[in-house]
């Protein structure tokens, strides 16, 4: 069962890694589910309650930080509240029209468009769009680090149990 636990965890970890760049996949939560399944398959002997709780905490943290990094990036570069909402709406629309990375383009265009609609000059609107892009990339980096943390926490005991 330990080899099945390792294989299943690796599959969820890879899916989680894909979720870092594909916005329709919840990256870190997928990897956390992999921890839960691997713990269950190993009879909670190799991975236990501590690892499951840490994985759940990291999954929740990733969802919060993913949103916050985009908002903070936009705000640091001067986006208004409407610019932030434009970025969020643009990201959602961008995913459907330009998958898989359309959320980045959509967020920037949405922020710029919302800022222009409110009467801000092109220079300020462009700066808000850049901040949104930087914030979104920061969120991707944070999610990648959280998935690496899950891998470093779970892979050594799973491999040692073989």
N, C-alpha and C positions, 0 to 999 in steps of 0.2 A: 504493500500500500504506500510505502514511503516514496517509491519511484513514481507512482501515479500522482501523489501529492506534489512532487517536484515538477512534473510535467504540467499539471494543471496550473500550478502557480506561475510557471514560466509563460504559459499561454495568456493568462490574465495579465501578467506583467507586460507582455508584448502588446496586448490590446490597450492597456493603460498608457503605454508609451505612444501608441498611435493616437490616443485621445489627447495627448499634449498638443498635437498640431491639427487634429480633426475636431472641431468644436461640437460636433453632434455625438461624440463619444466622451463620456465622463471619465477621463483618464485615471486620476488617483482613486476615485471610488471603485473603478473596475479592478485596479490592483489590490485594493483593500478587500474586495470580495474574494479575490484569489487567495489572500491570506486566510480568510475564514474557511474556504473550502479545503485548503491545504492542511489547516489545523484539524479540521473535522476528519479528513481522510487519514491523517496520522494519529488519530485517536487522542488528539490534544496533548500528545506526549512530546512532540518535537516543537511545535508552535502551540502556545497556550493562550490563556486569557490576556496576559500582558501584551503579547504581539497583536492580538485581535483588537484590544483597546487602543493601542498606539496607531494601528492602521485606521481604525474608525476616526480617531482624532485627526490624523493627517488628511483623511478624505474630507472631513468637514472643514478643516482649515483651508484646503485647496479650493473649495467652493467659495468660501468667503474671500480669500486672497485673489482669486481670479477676477472677481468683480471689482474689488478694491484697487488692484493695480491699474486697471483701465481708468477708473475714476480719478485716482490720484495723479496718474500721468497726464490726463486731460486737464485737471485742475492746476497742476504745476505749470502747465504751458498756457494757462489763461482761458480755458474753456469755461463757458457759463453753464448753468444748469441745463439750459436747452441744448447746448452743445454736447453735454454728456448724454442726454437722452437721444440726441441725434446719432451719437456714436453707437449706443446700444441698439437702436432700431436699424441703423445701417449695417451693423455686424450680423444681425439676424437675417436681413434681406440678402446681404452679401453671400452668406452660406448657401442660399438656394440658387443664386444666379451664377456664382463663380466658385463652386466647390473645388478643393477643400479649403483653400486659403482666402476665399472671398470675404471671410469675416474681418480680416485685417484691412483689406481695401474698403469694405463697406463701412467699417468703424470710422476710418479716416474721412471718407467722403460724407458720411452722415454727420460727423462733427462739423466739418467745413460747411456743409449745406445748412445746418441748423444755425450756425453762427452768422452766415451770410443773410439768412432770412430775418434774423433779429437786427440786421443793420450794421453789423461789424464789418470793418474793412477786410479786404482779401488777406492782407498780411497777418492780422490777428486771427482770422479764421483758419488760415493755413497753419499757423503756430498751434492752434487748438487741435487740429487734425494730426499734426506731428506728435503732439503729446499723447493723444489717444493711441496712436500706433506704438509709441515707445512703451506706454503702459500695458498694452496688450502683449507685446513681446516680453515685457517683464513678468507678466502672469504666466506665459508659457515657460519661461526659465524657472520660475518658482515651482510649477507643476512637475517639471522634469527633475528638479532637485528632490521633491517629495517622493517621486517614484524611485529614484536612486536610493533614497533613504530606506524605503520599503525593501528594495532588493538587497541592500547591505544588511538589513536586519534579519531577513528570512532565508536568503539563499545559503549562507554558511551552515546553519543548523539543518536545513533540509538536505544539503549535500552530505554532511557528516552522518546523517541518519541512514544513508544508503549502505 
